[in-house]
Amino acid sequence: MDPGSVTIRLIRADEVDAFRQIRLEALRAEPSSFASRYEDWEVLTDEEWVKRLDEPVFIAFQDGTPVGIMGLFRQRPSKMAHRATIVMVYVSAHLRGSGLAGKLLEAVSDHASDIGIRQLELFVSAENPVAIRFYQRQGFAEIGRIPGGVLEEGREIDDVMMARRLVG
């Protein structure tokens, strides 16, 4: 991948089609990587898709085609509003190993800092060592586990909780 050929941006509600395209690709291509199922999202109305963009969603585009996604979900209670969870992390298979995931994370982290987030958190499957190592390289540390956090085809899989401070 030529890093210059991919652009990353915070998308707007009028770009909901790009959001729908990359989110459904992610759920179809990597079903075990997400808490949601493809079937949960494919039936959403246009209004529901737009509503999901109330939270920041960054999409990577290559030649106008969405090739990566990462979202941010800020905690609502005022005493927790300095924390946000990274969600919907996905990079198209042909761009894995290109550094795109790191660039998406940098864009999301910069945005989070700009809006006053002090700590980023995420959940990753204990059965996804590649993702765990990626997050560790990006400064995240395991802070706990949820035993059997996800039920996948009858199997209980632990969720690894990770966090990274953005300030202090």
Secondary structure, DSSP 8 states (H G I E B T S, - for coil): --GGGEEEEE--GGGHHHHHHHHHHHHHH-GGG-SS-HHHHHT--HHHHHHGGGS-EEEEEETTEEEEEEEEEE--SGGGTTEEEEEEEEE-GGGTTTTHHHHHHHHHHHHHHHTT--EEEEEEETT-HHHHHHHHHTT-EEEEEEEEEEEETTEEEEEEEEEEES--
